[in-house]
Amino acid sequence: MHISNLEVFLLAAELKSLSKAAKILHLTQPAVSNKIQMIEEQLNISLFERSPNGVTLTEAGQTFYQYAKDILHVYREMVENLHKLEHGNQKIIIGAESVIGSYFIPCKITHFREKFPSIDIKILTLDRPTLLEQLKNGDIHIGCIDGTLPNDSSFHSELISTDTIYIAVPNHEKWSNIEELTIEELYQLPIILPDEKMGLRQSIEETFQKQGIDMNRLHVAAEISSVSAIKSLVESGFGVSFLCDIAIRKEKLSGSMKLLKISSLPLQLNYHIVYQPDKIDHVTKQLIHYLLS
C-alpha cells in the first residue's frame, strides 16, 4: 500500500471532500478517487459514503482512519530518524560577501531549514580575500559572492541571480521629483563608495572602465566596508552611494531612502555561488541546488 494513497485518504477524510483534497494536493478529483479506490480494492472494504454534500467515513473507514494516522506517523518518524542517522546534526558554513550575505541568502535559506531542521546553517559575512582563503582551506563549505568571479580555477561557480545597482539617496524633499541622474550630475555629489575589497565596488569599477567613465572624477566623501554603515550615512544626508534594491527594501518601506537610476549606465551586480566540488557532501549539494532554484 502506497504511503501517498494513505495521505490522500486522510486529507479527504478530514476535509470530508474529495474535490477539496484534490485542490490542496494539486491533483484532479478522478486521481484522488482512484487512489482511494486502490485502498478499497486492496482491503475489500468501502471507506466512504458519498453524497452531493461530500463524503463521510463508513464504519470500516473510521477504523482504517485511525490505523492510517498511526502508520503515517511512524513512517514520517522513520524517515526523519534515518535522515538524522545518515547526516547527523550537520553544520553548513556559508561565507558570503556583504550584499548577498546580509540580504539575499538569509531570505533564500528559510524554506531549506524547514525541510532539514537538523542542519545547522551558519552565515559568515566576509570580505572577498578572506572568503576565498577560507573556502580554499575548507573553513567554509560554500562561498557566496557579489560581482565578478575569482580567477582561481580550483573553484566552481554558478550564477544565482542578478540585481541592478542604483544611486541611493535620502528621501528628502530635494530628491522628491528626481528619478534619474546623469554622470555629470553624479560628479557633483559627495559619494560614499563601498570598500575596494567588496564585490559591489569591483562591479562598479568594471562597468565604469568598460563605459570609459573616469571614476577619479567622483567626489569621494568616504569608503565604507559595511552596507549597514553606508545606509546610515546616506540616511543622515552625509552623501549618496551605490546600492541594490534588495539592500534598502526596509528603508524604502519606511520612506527614509529612495533609489535613482544613472542615465546610460547599466550597473549590475551578479550573485554567484563558489565552491570546491570535491569538498562538498550530499546535503551541501542539496543546499546549492536549492539556492540555484
Secondary structure, DSSP 8 states (H G I E B T S, - for coil): --HHHHHHHHHHHHHT-HHHHHHHHT--HHHHHHHHHHHHHHHT---EEEETTEEEE-HHHHHHHHHHHHHHHHHHHHHHHHHHHHH-S-EEEEEE-HHIIIIIHHHHSHHHHHH-TT-EEEEEE--HHHHHHHHHHTSSSEEEEESS--S-TT-EEEEEEEEEEEEEEE--GGGTT--EE-HHHHHTSEEEEE-TTSHHHHHHHHHHHHTT--GGGSEEEEEES-HHHHHHHHHHTS-EEEEEGGGGHHHHHHTSEEEEEETT---EEEEEEEE-GGG--HHHHHHHHHHH-
